[in-house]
């Protein structure tokens, strides 16, 4: 967005044109903007819109978080509350997704031993679906 690029440009210009001071508050402008405006929006998106079972949505969220956290490295504080809230929200959504969306039915052993039976095939599909969700979640963290 144009306003974000302007703030980012201001921060970059301050770094290159002036001598670096340890207590320069201008160096904190971009990380504070990210903390106060962008991270809460991403957190709300992750909580209300993001589908952890969607590969494209998970990859996009992961890339967005990588880009935002890269910009926030400039902050003197190691882990802000907004960043921690985002991480907690992502973890909570992944847990909910596994609990609510991944269902592996349990059938009697005699039913699933026959690999051509519908019960065995269904259980196998659900199992591999759970494995895929686990892979996606691992890459997100």
N, C-alpha and C positions, 0 to 999 in steps of 0.2 A: 504494500500500500504506500502511497506517496508520503503520508505523514511519518511512517516508520522509516522509510528511506531517508527522509530529511533528518530525523533524529540520529540515524546510523551515520549519515554523512557528517553531522555536527561532531559526533564522538570521534570519528576517524580524523577529521580536520584538526581537532584539538590535540590528538595524539601526535600528528606529524608536524604541526606548525609551532607548537610551544614546547618549552623544556618540560620534562615530566616532573611533576611534584607528587609526592606521596599522598598529600592531603587534598588534592584537586577534586572538588565535588563534581566537576563536569565529566570526569571519567565514570561516574556512577549513573549518569543519565540513562544510557541505553539499558543497562541491567535493571534499573528501577522501573523503566517503562515496560520492559518485558515482564517483570514481577507483578506490577500493578494492573496491567491491562491485558497482556497476551496470555500469560499462564492461566488466569481465571477463565478466559474464553475457551482455551484448549481443554481445561478441566471439565467445564460444562459440556463441551462437545463429547468428550470421552464418557462422561456419565450418562448423557441423555440420547446421543445419536450413534456413537460408534458401535459397530457390530463386530465383536472379537472373532466371529467365525468367518468374516469376510477377509479374504487375503488382501485385496486391494486396499480396503480401509485400514487394515492393520499395517501394511507397508507404508501407506501415506502418513499415518499417525507416527510411526517410528521415525520416518524421515523428517517430519515436522519437528518432533521432539529433539532429534539430533541437531537440527539447524538452530533451534531456539536455545538449547543448552550450550551450544558452541558460542553463541553470542553472549550468554550469561556468564561465561567463564571469567569475564572481565570483573565481575563483582567480587568484592573483598570477602563477603560472607560466603561460606562454603555451601550451605544448602538453605535456601530461603523457605519460608512456610508455604508459599505458593507452589514452589517446585515439589515440596514434600506432599502437598495436597494432590497435585497431579499424579505423582507416582502412586500414592495410596489409592486414588480413584481408578487408575489403570489396573492395578493389582486386584482391587475389589471387583471390577467388571469382568476380569478374566476368571476369577473364582466363581462369580455368578454364572458366567457362561458355561463353565464346566459343570457346575451343579445342575443348571436348568436345561441346558441344550444338549449335553452329551449323556446319552442314555445307552447303557449296554445291558441288554436283557440277560437274565440268568435262566437257562433252561436246564432240565434234567440232563445228566451226562449222556444217557442213552440217546437223547434227541439230537445233541450236537456232534456226537461221534460220526454220524453219517454226514459227510461233508456236502452231499448233494441235497440235503433236506432244506426246506425253506427257512426253518428256525436257525440252522447252522449258518446259512448264507446271510441272513439278517444280522445275526450276532457278529459275524465277521465284518460286515459293512460298518456297523456301529463302532466296533473296536478300532478300525482304521480311521474312522472319522475322529475319534477321540485322540488318536496318535497325531493326526494333522493339526488339531487344535493345540495340542501340547507343543508341537514344533513352532507354530505361529506365535504362541505366547512366549516361548523361550527367546525368539528373535526380537520381540518387542521390549523385553527387559534387557 
